[in-house]
Amino acid sequence: MKKTELIRILTNKITQLDHKQRTATEQPLKTRFAPHLFSENNQVFSFYFQELKQTLTQLENAPETDIALCAFFAEKLLSQYVALSEALTHTQIKTKTFTPTNKATHHVHQLPPRERLEKYYEALQALNEKLMSLQDSQQKTQAEQEKKLLGQKIQLTQQRKAKCLAAIETLEEYLVFKNTQDKK
């Protein structure tokens, strides 16, 4: 298959996806995409569609003689298309979405990556302080029931801390990746 024919087919698929999702362009997709597919998570459809078009443009601009580069962009575009299609299908299947009662705490996910990383470190510090406080309380208390309850709270806080550390690690890896891409 020639490059021009491949680009025509991919352009048609992307256009079909855009026509299907015109109504959902401003609804955020609550999906975590692999960092090599899209630059950000929890964005609206139009954001991801722009990145799809950007990859298509990169494929169009790649020299036809550089087969490896063309294959790379074609595979990336296909992976982006499949991931976005699945995320949209998953979003449509969901009938009821969870809406948090305290939305102020969830605005952190819509911040730019560097600001989000700062908030994650603040949350990690708060979790460490809470963990130390709970452990101190558990050591000081005499009641067995209270110790058991505090133990459960400690375990839950440790799980939250582990999630926070994983999010920090992922975001730091993304920022390093983005910096290396920007330097190229």
ZILIN-V112796 format. One record per residue. N is the residue number from 0. PHI is phi in radians with two decimals (none if undefined). OMEGA is omega as a letter, one per 40 degrees, with the letter a starting at -180 (NA if undefined). Layout:
# ZILIN-V112796
[[N | PHI | OMEGA] [N | PHI | OMEGA]]
This chain:
# ZILIN-V112796
[[0 | none | a] [1 | -1.38 | a] [2 | -1.04 | a] [3 | -1.12 | i] [4 | -1.18 | i] [5 | -1.06 | a] [6 | -1.10 | i] [7 | -1.09 | a] [8 | -1.12 | a] [9 | -1.12 | i] [10 | -1.09 | i] [11 | -1.08 | i] [12 | -1.08 | a] [13 | -1.14 | i] [14 | -1.12 | i] [15 | -1.07 | i] [16 | -1.07 | i] [17 | -1.11 | a] [18 | -1.13 | i] [19 | -1.16 | a] [20 | -1.83 | a] [21 | -0.93 | a] [22 | -1.30 | a] [23 | -1.77 | a] [24 | -1.16 | a] [25 | -1.84 | i] [26 | -1.68 | a] [27 | -1.12 | i] [28 | -1.63 | a] [29 | -1.53 | a] [30 | -2.27 | i] [31 | -1.66 | i] [32 | -1.59 | i] [33 | -1.08 | a] [34 | -1.05 | a] [35 | -1.40 | i] [36 | -1.58 | a] [37 | -2.28 | a] [38 | -1.33 | a] [39 | -2.45 | i] [40 | -1.94 | i] [41 | 0.99 | i] [42 | -1.88 | i] [43 | -1.40 | a] [44 | -0.97 | a] [45 | -1.06 | i] [46 | -1.09 | a] [47 | -1.18 | i] [48 | -1.11 | i] [49 | -1.08 | i] [50 | -1.18 | i] [51 | -1.06 | a] [52 | -1.12 | i] [53 | -1.13 | i] [54 | -1.14 | i] [55 | -1.07 | i] [56 | -1.10 | i] [57 | -1.10 | i] [58 | -1.15 | i] [59 | -1.09 | a] [60 | -1.45 | i] [61 | -1.21 | i] [62 | -1.13 | a] [63 | -1.11 | i] [64 | -1.32 | i] [65 | -1.57 | a] [66 | -1.10 | a] [67 | -1.10 | i] [68 | -1.17 | i] [69 | -1.09 | i] [70 | -1.12 | i] [71 | -1.04 | a] [72 | -1.17 | i] [73 | -1.14 | i] [74 | -1.15 | i] [75 | -1.09 | a] [76 | -1.10 | i] [77 | -1.11 | i] [78 | -1.11 | i] [79 | -1.08 | a] [80 | -1.07 | a] [81 | -1.12 | a] [82 | -1.09 | a] [83 | -1.19 | i] [84 | -1.07 | i] [85 | -1.13 | i] [86 | -1.12 | i] [87 | -1.19 | i] [88 | -1.11 | i] [89 | -1.09 | i] [90 | -1.15 | a] [91 | -1.24 | a] [92 | -1.21 | i] [93 | -1.07 | i] [94 | -1.64 | a] [95 | -2.19 | i] [96 | -1.82 | i] [97 | -1.34 | i] [98 | -2.05 | a] [99 | -1.16 | a] [100 | -1.31 | i] [101 | -1.90 | a] [102 | -1.19 | a] [103 | -1.06 | a] [104 | -1.30 | a] [105 | -1.71 | i] [106 | -1.22 | a] [107 | -1.04 | a] [108 | -1.26 | i] [109 | -1.74 | i] [110 | -1.34 | i] [111 | -1.07 | a] [112 | -0.91 | a] [113 | -1.16 | i] [114 | -1.17 | i] [115 | -1.09 | i] [116 | -1.08 | i] [117 | -1.05 | i] [118 | -1.12 | i] [119 | -1.10 | i] [120 | -1.15 | i] [121 | -1.11 | i] [122 | -1.13 | i] [123 | -1.09 | i] [124 | -1.10 | i] [125 | -1.10 | i] [126 | -1.16 | i] [127 | -1.09 | i] [128 | -1.13 | i] [129 | -1.12 | i] [130 | -1.08 | i] [131 | -1.11 | i] [132 | -1.10 | i] [133 | -1.13 | i] [134 | -1.15 | i] [135 | -1.09 | i] [136 | -1.09 | a] [137 | -1.14 | i] [138 | -1.21 | a] [139 | -1.43 | a] [140 | -1.33 | a] [141 | -1.78 | a] [142 | -1.22 | a] [143 | -1.15 | i] [144 | -1.09 | i] [145 | -1.15 | i] [146 | -1.09 | a] [147 | -1.12 | i] [148 | -1.10 | i] [149 | -1.14 | i] [150 | -1.08 | i] [151 | -1.16 | i] [152 | -1.13 | i] [153 | -1.10 | a] [154 | -1.08 | i] [155 | -1.11 | i] [156 | -1.15 | i] [157 | -1.14 | i] [158 | -1.13 | i] [159 | -1.10 | i] [160 | -1.13 | i] [161 | -1.10 | i] [162 | -1.11 | i] [163 | -1.11 | i] [164 | -1.10 | i] [165 | -1.13 | i] [166 | -1.14 | i] [167 | -1.09 | a] [168 | -1.08 | i] [169 | -1.08 | a] [170 | -1.17 | i] [171 | -1.14 | i] [172 | -1.08 | i] [173 | -1.09 | a] [174 | -1.13 | i] [175 | -1.12 | i] [176 | -1.06 | a] [177 | -1.11 | i] [178 | -1.11 | i] [179 | -1.18 | i] [180 | -1.19 | a] [181 | -1.18 | a] [182 | -1.31 | a] [183 | -1.33 | NA]]
